Amino acid sequence: MAEAKRIVDALVRARRGGLAALGGVALVVGLGALALRRGGTGEDAARPFAAADLDEDEATLMLRAMVAATAADGVIDARERERLERALAEAGIGVPERQWLERELADPASIDEIADRVSTPETAARIYAAARLAVDPDTMQERTFLAMLAEALDLDREAISRIEADVADNSGSL
């Protein structure tokens, strides 16, 4: 889908509010990069977050993971629907992309469908970060979904903990 990056960006911005200065895609890429960093120094620590390098296929997969996480509890409530509509409108997302998203909401990707398309630890961390940013895991279904996604993506506990901590640390300013 040609607009996947814009939709991911819009949804993360809408979900996380004040992060508009960074951009939603940059946040996801940054969280993924930080999750895999070993220690606080060295080449990995100095590498910039290359959000521009994210291709549309991976952005589409991020979007599918975000939708699946949002739908994990079986309910897209009025608040979630309103936030989605507002984000799409503000980003100027067109009818074909909205129709694609509606189809995806009606039949979200399974964890296996998502994980089968991931081939590197870096991609795995970004996909998990996108799914985590899509929800506040306040239901058992959402927590189970995230745990199963992390397992299917073969993310280690350290990477998951970093993403969780970074999301929690930034939630006040997000």
Contacts in CASP RR format, 6 or more apart in sequence:
PFRMAT RR
TARGET T0000
AUTHOR 0000-0000-0000
METHOD contacts of the structure
MODEL  1
MAEAKRIVDALVRARRGGLAALGGVALVVGLGALALRRGGTGEDAARPFA
AADLDEDEATLMLRAMVAATAADGVIDARERERLERALAEAGIGVPERQW
LERELADPASIDEIADRVSTPETAARIYAAARLAVDPDTMQERTFLAMLA
EALDLDREAISRIEADVADNSGSL
1 7 0 8 1.000
1 56 0 8 1.000
1 60 0 8 1.000
1 63 0 8 1.000
1 97 0 8 1.000
1 100 0 8 1.000
2 56 0 8 1.000
2 97 0 8 1.000
3 93 0 8 1.000
3 94 0 8 1.000
3 97 0 8 1.000
4 56 0 8 1.000
4 59 0 8 1.000
4 60 0 8 1.000
4 62 0 8 1.000
4 63 0 8 1.000
5 25 0 8 1.000
5 54 0 8 1.000
5 56 0 8 1.000
5 59 0 8 1.000
6 91 0 8 1.000
6 92 0 8 1.000
6 93 0 8 1.000
7 59 0 8 1.000
7 63 0 8 1.000
7 88 0 8 1.000
7 91 0 8 1.000
7 93 0 8 1.000
7 97 0 8 1.000
7 101 0 8 1.000
8 24 0 8 1.000
8 25 0 8 1.000
8 28 0 8 1.000
8 59 0 8 1.000
8 62 0 8 1.000
8 63 0 8 1.000
8 66 0 8 1.000
8 130 0 8 1.000
9 23 0 8 1.000
9 24 0 8 1.000
9 25 0 8 1.000
9 91 0 8 1.000
10 87 0 8 1.000
10 88 0 8 1.000
10 90 0 8 1.000
10 91 0 8 1.000
10 93 0 8 1.000
11 63 0 8 1.000
11 66 0 8 1.000
11 84 0 8 1.000
11 87 0 8 1.000
11 134 0 8 1.000
12 19 0 8 1.000
12 23 0 8 1.000
12 24 0 8 1.000
12 25 0 8 1.000
12 27 0 8 1.000
12 28 0 8 1.000
12 130 0 8 1.000
12 133 0 8 1.000
12 134 0 8 1.000
13 19 0 8 1.000
13 20 0 8 1.000
13 23 0 8 1.000
13 24 0 8 1.000
13 87 0 8 1.000
14 83 0 8 1.000
14 84 0 8 1.000
14 86 0 8 1.000
14 87 0 8 1.000
14 90 0 8 1.000
15 83 0 8 1.000
15 87 0 8 1.000
15 133 0 8 1.000
15 134 0 8 1.000
15 174 0 8 1.000
16 24 0 8 1.000
16 27 0 8 1.000
16 133 0 8 1.000
16 170 0 8 1.000
16 174 0 8 1.000
17 174 0 8 1.000
18 173 0 8 1.000
18 174 0 8 1.000
19 27 0 8 1.000
19 170 0 8 1.000
19 173 0 8 1.000
19 174 0 8 1.000
23 51 0 8 1.000
25 51 0 8 1.000
25 54 0 8 1.000
25 59 0 8 1.000
26 49 0 8 1.000
26 51 0 8 1.000
27 133 0 8 1.000
28 51 0 8 1.000
28 62 0 8 1.000
28 126 0 8 1.000
28 129 0 8 1.000
28 130 0 8 1.000
28 133 0 8 1.000
29 49 0 8 1.000
29 50 0 8 1.000
29 51 0 8 1.000
29 54 0 8 1.000
29 126 0 8 1.000
30 49 0 8 1.000
30 51 0 8 1.000
30 129 0 8 1.000
31 125 0 8 1.000
31 126 0 8 1.000
31 129 0 8 1.000
31 132 0 8 1.000
31 133 0 8 1.000
31 163 0 8 1.000
31 166 0 8 1.000
31 167 0 8 1.000
32 122 0 8 1.000
32 125 0 8 1.000
32 126 0 8 1.000
32 128 0 8 1.000
32 129 0 8 1.000
32 159 0 8 1.000
32 163 0 8 1.000
33 44 0 8 1.000
33 47 0 8 1.000
33 49 0 8 1.000
33 122 0 8 1.000
33 125 0 8 1.000
34 162 0 8 1.000
34 163 0 8 1.000
34 166 0 8 1.000
35 125 0 8 1.000
35 128 0 8 1.000
35 129 0 8 1.000
35 155 0 8 1.000
35 159 0 8 1.000
35 160 0 8 1.000
35 162 0 8 1.000
35 163 0 8 1.000
35 166 0 8 1.000
36 44 0 8 1.000
36 121 0 8 1.000
36 122 0 8 1.000
36 125 0 8 1.000
36 159 0 8 1.000
37 44 0 8 1.000
37 45 0 8 1.000
37 162 0 8 1.000
38 44 0 8 1.000
39 45 0 8 1.000
54 126 0 8 1.000
58 123 0 8 1.000
58 126 0 8 1.000
58 127 0 8 1.000
61 114 0 8 1.000
61 117 0 8 1.000
61 118 0 8 1.000
61 123 0 8 1.000
61 127 0 8 1.000
62 126 0 8 1.000
62 127 0 8 1.000
62 130 0 8 1.000
63 101 0 8 1.000
63 104 0 8 1.000
63 130 0 8 1.000
64 104 0 8 1.000
64 108 0 8 1.000
64 109 0 8 1.000
64 113 0 8 1.000
64 114 0 8 1.000
65 109 0 8 1.000
65 114 0 8 1.000
65 127 0 8 1.000
65 128 0 8 1.000
65 130 0 8 1.000
65 131 0 8 1.000
65 134 0 8 1.000
65 149 0 8 1.000
66 130 0 8 1.000
66 131 0 8 1.000
66 133 0 8 1.000
66 134 0 8 1.000
67 101 0 8 1.000
67 104 0 8 1.000
67 105 0 8 1.000
67 108 0 8 1.000
67 109 0 8 1.000
67 134 0 8 1.000
68 108 0 8 1.000
68 109 0 8 1.000
68 110 0 8 1.000
68 111 0 8 1.000
68 114 0 8 1.000
68 131 0 8 1.000
68 145 0 8 1.000
68 149 0 8 1.000
69 131 0 8 1.000
69 132 0 8 1.000
69 134 0 8 1.000
69 135 0 8 1.000
69 142 0 8 1.000
69 145 0 8 1.000
69 146 0 8 1.000
69 149 0 8 1.000
70 76 0 8 1.000
70 80 0 8 1.000
70 105 0 8 1.000
70 134 0 8 1.000
70 135 0 8 1.000
71 105 0 8 1.000
71 108 0 8 1.000
72 135 0 8 1.000
72 139 0 8 1.000
72 141 0 8 1.000
72 142 0 8 1.000
72 144 0 8 1.000
72 145 0 8 1.000
73 139 0 8 1.000
73 141 0 8 1.000
73 142 0 8 1.000
74 141 0 8 1.000
76 84 0 8 1.000
76 105 0 8 1.000
84 101 0 8 1.000
88 94 0 8 1.000
88 97 0 8 1.000
88 98 0 8 1.000
88 101 0 8 1.000
111 145 0 8 1.000
111 148 0 8 1.000
111 149 0 8 1.000
111 152 0 8 1.000
112 152 0 8 1.000
114 127 0 8 1.000
114 149 0 8 1.000
114 152 0 8 1.000
114 153 0 8 1.000
115 149 0 8 1.000
115 152 0 8 1.000
115 153 0 8 1.000
118 124 0 8 1.000
118 127 0 8 1.000
118 153 0 8 1.000
121 154 0 8 1.000
121 155 0 8 1.000
121 159 0 8 1.000
124 153 0 8 1.000
124 154 0 8 1.000
124 155 0 8 1.000
125 155 0 8 1.000
125 159 0 8 1.000
125 163 0 8 1.000
127 149 0 8 1.000
127 153 0 8 1.000
128 146 0 8 1.000
128 149 0 8 1.000
128 150 0 8 1.000
128 153 0 8 1.000
128 155 0 8 1.000
128 159 0 8 1.000
128 160 0 8 1.000
128 163 0 8 1.000
129 163 0 8 1.000
129 167 0 8 1.000
131 145 0 8 1.000
131 146 0 8 1.000
131 149 0 8 1.000
132 146 0 8 1.000
132 163 0 8 1.000
132 164 0 8 1.000
132 167 0 8 1.000
133 167 0 8 1.000
135 142 0 8 1.000
135 146 0 8 1.000
136 142 0 8 1.000
137 143 0 8 1.000
137 146 0 8 1.000
150 160 0 8 1.000
END
